[in-house]
Amino acid sequence: MVIGILAIIVILLLGLRRYKGLMPIGGTCSASIAAACWRPSNDRDAALEKVQWGELVDLTESFEPVLYDETGEQPPPQPHLCITSANVVTPNVGVIYY
């Protein structure tokens, strides 16, 4: 019984610690999970390299399919957050990511 009470106290104390990571916690948010899993198409060997989360630096030819606007022109790439082995930077507050 003492061990059970001690285990509960330890779990509660561990739960009070602050999360120090840069990636937001979105464990049950399907939008954040989908965004994190949508990697660039040119990041084929990510499983063999170190990965990190952040805003993609180079969006040129990164995603498929290529979308076109109503004039038939390709719009500028939208900022995107993901887990990738490509170069990333810290996300900016106030930016809408896709």
C-alpha positions as CSV (number, residue, x, y, z in Angstrom):
1,M,0.0,0.0,0.0
2,V,2.8,2.4,0.8
3,I,4.4,1.7,-2.6
4,G,1.1,2.4,-4.3
5,I,0.7,5.8,-2.5
6,L,4.3,6.6,-3.3
7,A,3.8,5.8,-7.0
8,I,0.8,8.1,-7.2
9,I,2.7,11.0,-5.5
10,V,5.6,10.5,-7.9
11,I,3.3,10.5,-10.9
12,L,1.6,13.7,-9.7
13,L,4.9,15.5,-9.0
14,L,6.2,14.5,-12.5
15,G,3.0,15.9,-14.0
16,L,3.7,19.3,-12.5
17,R,6.9,19.7,-14.4
18,R,6.9,22.2,-17.3
19,Y,7.4,21.0,-20.8
20,K,10.6,22.6,-22.1
21,G,10.4,21.5,-25.8
22,L,9.7,23.8,-28.7
23,M,7.1,21.5,-30.3
24,P,3.6,22.2,-29.1
25,I,1.8,19.4,-27.5
26,G,-1.1,18.2,-29.7
27,G,-1.4,14.6,-28.8
28,T,-5.1,14.3,-29.6
29,C,-5.5,17.1,-32.2
30,S,-5.8,15.5,-35.6
31,A,-4.8,18.7,-37.4
32,S,-1.5,19.0,-35.6
33,I,-0.8,15.3,-36.1
34,A,-1.6,15.5,-39.8
35,A,0.6,18.6,-40.2
36,A,3.5,17.0,-38.4
37,C,3.2,13.9,-40.6
38,W,3.1,15.7,-44.0
39,R,6.7,15.7,-44.9
40,P,8.3,17.2,-48.0
41,S,8.3,14.9,-51.0
42,N,12.0,15.4,-51.4
43,D,12.7,14.1,-47.9
44,R,12.8,10.4,-48.8
45,D,15.5,9.2,-46.4
46,A,14.3,10.9,-43.2
47,A,14.1,7.6,-41.4
48,L,17.9,7.3,-41.8
49,E,18.8,10.9,-40.7
50,K,18.2,13.1,-37.7
51,V,14.8,14.8,-37.8
52,Q,13.5,18.0,-36.2
53,W,10.3,19.9,-36.0
54,G,9.8,23.5,-37.3
55,E,9.0,25.7,-40.2
56,L,10.4,24.5,-43.5
57,V,13.1,26.9,-44.9
58,D,13.0,25.9,-48.5
59,L,9.5,25.2,-49.9
60,T,10.5,25.0,-53.6
61,E,9.3,21.7,-55.1
62,S,8.7,20.3,-51.6
63,F,5.2,19.2,-51.7
64,E,3.0,17.3,-54.1
65,P,0.5,17.8,-55.7
66,V,1.2,21.3,-57.1
67,L,-1.8,23.5,-56.7
68,Y,-2.7,26.3,-59.2
69,D,-4.9,29.3,-58.6
70,E,-7.8,30.5,-60.9
71,T,-5.4,32.2,-63.3
72,G,-3.5,29.0,-63.9
73,E,-0.4,30.4,-62.1
74,Q,1.3,28.5,-59.3
75,P,0.8,30.5,-56.1
76,P,3.7,31.2,-53.8
77,P,4.4,28.4,-51.3
78,Q,2.6,28.6,-48.0
79,P,4.6,28.2,-44.8
80,H,4.4,24.7,-43.4
81,L,5.4,23.0,-40.1
82,C,6.5,19.4,-40.1
83,I,8.9,16.9,-38.7
84,T,11.7,16.5,-41.3
85,S,15.4,16.0,-41.9
86,A,15.4,19.2,-44.1
87,N,16.4,22.6,-42.7
88,V,13.8,24.2,-40.4
89,V,13.5,27.4,-38.3
90,T,11.6,28.2,-35.2
91,P,7.9,28.9,-36.0
92,N,6.7,32.6,-35.9
93,V,3.8,33.7,-33.7
94,G,0.9,35.0,-35.7
95,V,1.7,33.1,-39.0
96,I,-0.9,30.7,-40.3
97,Y,0.8,27.5,-41.3
98,Y,-0.6,24.9,-43.7
